[in-house]
């Protein structure tokens, strides 16, 4: 096990590059490995635990994959297996992405229920419903999802659930529909940047998709998808995390490789809190010349404020003047990090799906623990802003979604050391 030792009290100054988007790479790699006939080459791929885990899942299905620097080479699967076993899938929720493509390609799939972060229940009913709409028979038994169809047939469906559109179900059904017979219309589709990137990648493979970036996707099935070369978009959540890191340390950082169109709600709320964002063609300069103000934030599907940035902005608002209220409308159990921030001197009270944050003058270092990927990110940011030393354990959560985070932050003035127990 490893820990991060974070010595706070330094301002971040300099340029922080943003890596490729993890949430785009995962379904794109699945599509390339299962749906494509021919080699695919993906650029701007981050070297993350989640990417390596998915690589193991795809290799277990018969893929040949090589990762060199930030380029992923995926060779076509000659003898595709239809079963994704528990030992692989349990490590990462995104492994569920193989379900739809396997049914589309082989006519059957056996996929274990996925694992992932402990941020509350995230049912897969919309994944199953979408495949059933396409004509698949789906049975859940003994911890596995069994799906089969002689052939998938396009149809019209809604993929909106209790908390809005489902990102995972949109990706899964869209991939399956590319090889279905006829036309599929997905209404209530997720609009997140990485869903649009997946759609663009599928189009580059030869898929016929209209409505990219909107809530209505129209997919006309084709007989074959080819391998292709593609550059993945930059990671919007990593960029948002670094923007918060610059703001919370009252530094002067340039976050390189992001556009305002990727993070509209994040930018809006950061500016509302008093942080200055100066955009150019390559990224954004982050400065905090005034005190941070308390604001209200409500998470929502894109283009709303993303749940994956809720923890990070909570950390920033701990040092704001006045009171802030964060309403978590996507993953209602995603406030475990509040207790860890309170250990550092924050004043956060939880009330169901709301967090009430009374700003404090400063935070102090403490031993803390990451409960999930984004909780780890906020504790790193809070540790840099705090006085004294913060010891963060369970950093394997961070390594799932942030590439060399301590190296990137140390390059702009942070003092973070990774140590083994």
C-alpha positions in Angstrom: 0.0 0.0 0.0 1.2 3.5 -0.7 0.5 6.9 0.8 1.0 10.5 -0.2 2.7 12.9 2.2 1.5 16.4 1.4 3.2 19.4 2.9 0.9 22.4 2.6 1.2 26.1 2.4 2.7 26.6 -1.0 1.1 28.4 -4.0 1.0 26.6 -7.3 2.6 28.5 -10.2 3.2 27.2 -13.7 1.7 25.1 -16.4 -0.2 21.8 -15.7 -0.9 19.6 -18.8 -4.2 17.7 -18.9 -4.0 14.0 -19.9 -6.4 12.2 -22.2 -9.9 11.5 -20.9 -10.2 8.2 -19.0 -13.9 8.1 -19.3 -13.6 8.4 -23.1 -10.7 5.9 -23.5 -12.5 3.0 -21.7 -15.6 2.7 -24.0 -13.5 3.6 -27.1 -11.0 0.8 -26.3 -13.9 -1.6 -25.9 -15.4 -0.6 -29.3 -12.0 -0.9 -31.0 -11.3 -4.3 -29.5 -14.7 -6.0 -30.0 -16.5 -4.2 -32.8 -13.6 -3.3 -35.2 -12.2 -5.4 -38.0 -8.6 -4.2 -38.2 -6.1 -2.5 -36.0 -7.0 0.6 -34.1 -4.5 3.1 -32.8 -5.5 5.5 -30.0 -3.5 8.5 -29.1 -3.5 10.7 -25.9 -4.2 7.6 -23.7 -3.4 8.1 -20.0 -1.4 5.5 -18.2 -3.9 4.7 -15.4 -4.9 1.8 -13.3 -8.4 1.7 -14.9 -6.8 1.6 -18.4 -4.6 -1.2 -17.4 -7.5 -3.1 -15.8 -9.6 -2.7 -19.0 -6.7 -3.9 -21.0 -6.6 -7.1 -18.9 -10.4 -7.6 -19.4 -10.1 -7.2 -23.2 -7.0 -9.4 -23.4 -9.0 -12.0 -21.4 -11.6 -11.8 -24.2 -8.9 -12.4 -26.8 -7.6 -8.9 -27.7 -4.0 -8.1 -28.3 -3.2 -4.7 -26.9 0.0 -2.7 -26.5 0.4 0.6 -24.6 3.5 2.6 -25.5 3.9 6.1 -24.1 0.4 7.5 -24.6 -0.5 5.4 -27.6 -2.7 2.3 -27.4 -2.4 -0.3 -30.2 -5.4 -2.6 -30.4 -5.3 -5.6 -32.8 -8.5 -7.3 -34.0 -9.7 -10.2 -32.0 -9.5 -13.4 -34.0 -11.1 -15.7 -31.5 -13.4 -13.5 -29.4 -14.6 -15.0 -26.1 -18.1 -14.1 -24.9 -17.5 -14.3 -21.2 -16.0 -11.5 -19.0 -15.4 -13.2 -15.7 -15.8 -11.9 -12.1 -12.1 -11.8 -11.3 -11.5 -9.1 -14.0 -14.8 -7.2 -14.1 -15.1 -6.8 -10.3 -12.2 -4.3 -10.3 -13.8 -1.7 -12.5 -17.4 -0.7 -13.2 -16.6 0.4 -16.8 -16.1 -3.3 -17.7 -19.9 -3.4 -18.2 -19.2 -1.7 -21.5 -18.3 -5.0 -23.1 -21.9 -6.3 -22.7 -23.5 -4.6 -25.7 -20.6 -5.0 -28.1 -20.3 -8.7 -27.3 -24.0 -9.3 -28.0 -23.7 -7.3 -31.3 -20.6 -9.1 -32.4 -21.2 -12.7 -31.2 -24.9 -12.8 -30.5 -24.3 -13.6 -26.8 -22.5 -12.4 -23.7 -21.9 -13.5 -20.1 -20.6 -10.6 -18.1 -20.1 -10.4 -14.3 -21.7 -7.6 -12.4 -19.1 -4.8 -12.3 -17.2 -3.3 -9.4 -15.9 0.3 -8.9 -15.9 3.2 -6.4 -18.0 3.1 -3.3 -20.2 6.0 -4.1 -23.6 4.5 -3.7 -25.8 2.3 -5.8 -25.5 2.7 -9.6 -27.9 0.2 -11.1 -27.5 -1.2 -14.6 -31.2 -1.5 -15.4 -31.0 1.0 -18.2 -28.2 -1.1 -19.8 -30.4 -4.2 -19.7 -33.5 -2.3 -20.9 -31.7 -0.8 -23.8 -30.4 -4.2 -25.0 -33.9 -5.7 -24.6 -35.3 -2.9 -26.8 -32.8 -4.0 -29.4 -34.2 -7.6 -29.2 -31.7 -9.3 -26.8 -32.9 -11.7 -24.2 -31.3 -10.8 -20.9 -31.2 -12.9 -17.7 -29.4 -12.0 -14.4 -28.4 -15.1 -12.5 -25.7 -15.9 -9.9 -24.0 -12.6 -10.2 -23.8 -12.7 -14.0 -25.7 -11.0 -16.8 -26.5 -13.4 -19.7 -27.6 -11.8 -22.9 -28.2 -13.3 -26.3 -29.8 -12.4 -29.6 -29.7 -14.0 -33.1 -29.4 -10.5 -34.4 -30.1 -7.0 -32.9 -32.8 -4.9 -34.5 -32.9 -1.1 -34.3 -35.8 0.6 -32.5 -36.7 3.8 -30.6 -36.1 4.0 -26.9 -35.7 6.3 -23.9 -32.7 5.9 -21.7 -33.5 8.4 -18.9 -33.6 7.0 -15.4 -34.4 8.3 -11.9 -31.4 10.6 -11.9 -31.4 11.6 -15.5 -29.7 10.2 -18.6 -27.3 7.2 -18.1 -23.8 7.7 -19.4 -23.0 4.0 -19.3 -26.2 2.8 -20.8 -26.0 5.4 -23.6 -22.5 4.2 -24.5 -23.4 0.5 -24.3 -26.5 0.7 -26.4 -24.9 3.1 -28.9 -22.1 0.6 -29.5 -24.4 -2.3 -29.8 -26.7 -0.4 -32.2 -23.9 0.3 -34.7 -24.1 -3.3 -35.9 -27.9 -3.8 -35.4 -30.3 -4.2 -38.3 -32.1 -0.9 -39.1 -32.2 2.4 -37.3 -32.0 3.0 -33.5 -33.1 6.2 -32.0 -32.0 6.9 -28.4 -34.0 9.6 -26.7 -32.8 11.0 -23.4 -29.2 10.1 -24.3 -26.3 11.3 -22.2 -24.5 14.3 -23.6 -21.2 14.2 -21.7 -18.1 15.1 -23.7 -16.8 11.5 -23.5 -20.0 10.1 -24.9 -19.7 12.5 -27.9 -16.0 11.4 -28.3 -17.1 7.8 -28.4 -19.7 8.6 -31.0 -17.0 10.4 -33.1 -14.7 7.4 -32.8 -17.4 5.0 -33.9 -18.1 7.3 -36.8 -14.4 7.1 -37.7 -14.8 3.3 -37.7 -17.6 3.6 -40.2 -20.7 3.9 -38.0 -23.6 6.1 -39.1 -24.5 8.3 -36.2 -26.5 11.6 -36.2 -27.2 13.9 -33.3 -23.8 13.7 -31.6 -23.7 16.1 -28.6 -27.5 16.2 -28.3 -30.0 14.2 -26.3 -31.3 12.3 -29.4 -28.9 9.9 -31.1 -29.9 8.2 -34.4 -27.8 5.2 -35.2 -28.2 3.4 -38.6 -26.8 -0.1 -38.4 -23.9 -1.1 -40.7 -22.6 -4.5 -41.5 -19.0 -3.9 -40.5 -16.8 -1.5 -38.5 -13.1 -1.0 -39.4 -10.1 -0.3 -37.3 -9.0 3.4 -37.3 -6.6 5.9 -35.8 -8.0 8.4 -33.3 -6.9 11.0 -30.7 -8.9 11.0 -27.5 -10.1 14.3 -26.0 -8.5 15.7 -22.9 -10.0 14.9 -19.5 -12.5 17.5 -18.4 -12.6 16.3 -14.7 -8.8 16.3 -14.4 -8.8 19.8 -15.8 -11.5 20.9 -13.3 -9.4 19.3 -10.5 -6.3 21.3 -11.5 -8.4 24.5 -11.8 -9.6 24.0 -8.2 -6.0 23.2 -7.1 -4.8 26.5 -8.5 -7.7 28.4 -6.8 -7.5 26.7 -3.4 -3.8 27.4 -3.1 -4.3 31.0 -4.4 -1.8 30.3 -7.1 -1.2 31.3 -10.7 -1.5 28.2 -12.9 -2.1 27.6 -16.6 -4.2 24.4 -17.2 -3.2 23.3 -20.7 -5.2 21.3 -23.1 -8.9 22.0 -22.2 -11.6 24.1 -23.9 -14.4 26.1 -22.2 -16.9 24.0 -24.2 -15.8 20.9 -22.3 -16.4 22.3 -18.8 -19.2 25.0 -19.1 -20.8 24.4 -15.7 -17.5 24.0 -13.9 -16.2 27.2 -15.3 -19.4 29.1 -14.4 -19.3 28.0 -10.8 -15.6 28.6 -10.4 -16.0 32.1 -11.6 -19.1 32.7 -9.5 -17.0 31.9 -6.5 -14.5 34.7 -7.3 -11.8 32.8 -9.2 -10.6 34.4 -12.5 -10.3 32.2 -15.6 -8.6 33.7 -18.6 -9.0 31.4 -21.7 -7.0 31.2 -24.8 -6.8 28.6 -27.7 -4.7 26.2 -25.6 -6.1 26.3 -22.1 -6.9 28.5 -19.2 -5.0 30.7 -16.7 -6.3 30.4 -13.1 -5.8 33.2 -10.5 -7.5 34.1 -7.3 -6.9 37.8 -6.6 -9.9 38.1 -4.3 -11.4 36.0 -1.5 -13.4 33.0 -2.5 -17.1 33.5 -2.0 -19.6 30.9 -0.9 -21.9 29.7 -3.6 -24.6 27.0 -4.1 -23.9 24.0 -6.4 -26.3 21.3 -7.6 -24.9 18.4 -9.6 -26.7 17.3 -12.8 -26.0 15.5 -16.0 -24.1 17.4 -18.7 -24.2 20.3 -19.4 -25.0 20.7 -15.7 -22.3 20.6 -12.9 -20.8 17.1 -12.9 -21.0 14.8 -9.9 -17.3 13.9 -10.5 -16.4 17.5 -9.6 -18.6 17.7 -6.5 -15.8 16.7 -4.1 -13.2 19.1 -5.5 -15.4 22.2 -5.4 -16.5 21.2 -1.8 -12.8 21.4 -0.8 -12.5 24.9 -2.4 -15.7 26.1 -0.7 -14.4 25.0 2.7 -12.1 28.1 2.5 -14.8 30.5 1.1 -16.4 33.4 2.9 -20.0 32.7 4.0 -22.0 29.5 3.6 -22.3 27.2 0.6 -24.8 24.5 -0.1 -24.0 21.5 -2.4 -26.9 19.4 -3.6 -25.9 16.0 -4.9 -28.5 14.9 -7.3 -26.7 12.1 -9.2 -25.0 9.8 -6.6 -26.8 10.5 -3.3 -24.2 8.7 -1.2 -21.3 10.6 -2.5 -20.4 12.7 0.6 -17.9 10.4 2.3 -15.1 12.9 1.8 -16.9 15.5 4.0 -15.9 13.7 7.2 -12.2 13.6 6.0 -12.3 17.4 5.2 -13.8 18.0 8.7 -10.8 16.2 10.1 -8.7 18.9 8.5 -10.7 21.7 10.2 -13.6 22.2 7.7 -17.1 22.9 8.9 -19.4 20.7 6.8 -22.8 19.4 7.9 -24.7 16.8 5.9 -28.4 16.8 5.5 -29.5 14.0 3.2 -28.5 14.8 -0.3 -27.2 18.3 0.7 -23.9 19.4 2.2 -23.9 22.7 4.1 -20.4 24.2 4.2 -19.5 27.1 6.5 -16.3 28.6 5.3 -13.3 28.6 7.7 -10.1 30.7 7.6 -7.8 27.8 7.1 -7.3 24.0 7.1 -4.7 22.0 9.0 -2.9 18.9 7.9 -4.2 15.5 9.2 -4.1 11.8 8.4 -7.0 11.2 5.9 -8.2 8.4 3.7 -9.5 8.4 0.1 -12.9 6.6 -0.2 -13.1 7.0 -3.9 -11.3 8.5 -6.9 -12.6 12.1 -6.6 -12.5 12.0 -2.8 -8.8 11.4 -3.1 -8.4 14.4 -5.5 -10.1 16.8 -3.1 -7.9 15.6 -0.2 -4.8 16.3 -2.2 -6.0 19.8 -3.0 -7.0 20.5 0.6 -3.7 19.1 1.8 -1.8 21.6 -0.5 -3.8 24.5 1.0 -3.6 23.4 4.6 -0.9 24.2 7.1 1.3 21.4 8.2 1.4 17.9 6.8 -1.4 15.7 5.4 -1.0 12.0 5.0 -3.3 10.5 2.5 -3.9 6.7 2.4 -5.6 4.5 -0.1 -4.0 6.4 -3.0 -4.8 3.5 -5.3 -8.1 5.3 -5.8 -6.3 8.3 -7.2 -4.2 6.2 -9.6 -7.4 4.9 -11.2 -8.1 8.3 -12.8 -5.1 10.7 -12.4 -1.9 10.2 -14.3 1.2 11.0 -12.2 -0.8 13.5 -10.2 2.0 14.2 -7.7 4.5 14.7 -10.4 2.3 17.2 -12.3 1.6 19.1 -9.1 5.2 19.1 -7.8 6.2 20.6 -11.1 4.2 23.7 -10.3 5.3 24.1 -6.7 3.5 21.4 -4.6 5.4 19.4 -2.0 4.1 15.8 -2.3 5.9 12.6 -1.7 4.7 9.1 -2.4 5.8 6.5 0.2 5.2 2.8 0.8 3.9 1.5 4.1 
